[in-house]
Amino acid sequence: REKTVMRPAIVLLITAALLAVQYYFGLRKSALLGAILPGGLSGLFIPYSAMEGTANYLPSGIGCAVALVVVWWIGRVQSEKHEKEELDKMKTKDL
């Protein structure tokens, strides 16, 4: 019975950690970092579906990869916005 209570909590913690890491990757200069987790998930779900002989895992795998790309994109937008604000501040001080 304890396993059934802890499993959703562990899954939730792992999901939150993955999303946090993906957001952090979005804040970095290198855009390629954002491809690591979605590519890894695709690399897991596609072969796993092929081994099982079913496409049942593909929708959840694609959904996870899309969610990670969205979180990465949000991080990129936030980073670019912050960088632009900093440049504007520097230009204002130079005038």
C-alpha positions in Angstrom: 0.0 0.0 0.0 2.8 2.4 0.7 4.2 1.9 -2.8 1.0 3.2 -4.4 1.2 6.4 -2.3 4.9 7.1 -2.9 4.9 6.3 -6.7 2.9 9.4 -7.7 5.0 11.6 -5.5 8.2 10.3 -7.0 6.8 10.7 -10.5 5.8 14.3 -9.7 9.3 15.1 -8.3 11.0 13.6 -11.3 8.7 15.6 -13.6 9.3 18.8 -11.7 13.1 18.2 -11.9 13.0 17.5 -15.6 11.0 20.7 -16.2 13.3 22.8 -14.0 16.4 21.4 -15.9 14.8 22.1 -19.2 13.9 25.7 -18.2 17.5 26.2 -17.0 18.7 24.9 -20.4 16.5 27.6 -22.0 18.3 30.3 -20.0 21.7 29.2 -21.3 23.3 30.8 -24.5 23.6 27.5 -26.3 20.2 26.6 -27.9 21.4 23.0 -28.4 21.1 22.3 -24.7 17.3 22.4 -25.1 17.4 19.5 -27.5 19.0 17.1 -25.0 15.9 16.1 -23.0 13.3 16.0 -25.8 15.8 14.1 -28.0 16.4 11.7 -25.1 12.8 11.1 -24.5 12.2 10.5 -28.2 15.1 8.1 -28.1 13.5 6.2 -25.3 9.8 6.1 -26.4 10.3 5.3 -30.1 12.4 2.2 -29.6 10.4 1.1 -26.6 7.2 1.3 -28.7 8.9 -0.6 -31.5 10.1 -3.3 -29.0 6.6 -3.7 -27.6 5.1 -3.7 -31.1 2.6 -1.0 -30.3 2.2 2.7 -30.8 0.5 3.2 -27.4 3.6 4.9 -25.9 4.1 7.3 -28.8 1.4 9.9 -27.9 2.6 10.2 -24.3 6.2 10.4 -25.5 5.4 13.0 -28.0 3.4 14.9 -25.4 6.3 14.9 -23.0 8.8 16.0 -25.7 6.5 18.8 -26.7 6.0 19.9 -23.1 9.8 20.0 -22.6 10.2 22.1 -25.8 7.6 24.5 -24.6 9.3 24.9 -21.2 12.7 25.4 -23.0 11.1 28.0 -25.3 9.7 29.9 -22.3 13.2 29.9 -20.8 14.7 31.2 -24.0 12.1 34.0 -24.3 12.7 35.0 -20.6 16.5 35.0 -21.2 16.3 37.1 -24.3 13.9 39.6 -22.6 16.3 39.9 -19.6 19.3 40.4 -21.9 17.5 43.1 -23.9 16.6 44.9 -20.7 20.2 44.8 -19.6 21.4 46.2 -22.9 18.8 49.0 -22.8 20.1 49.9 -19.3 23.6 50.0 -20.5 22.7 52.2 -23.5 20.8 54.5 -21.2 23.9 54.9 -18.9 26.1 55.6 -21.9 24.0 58.5 -23.0 
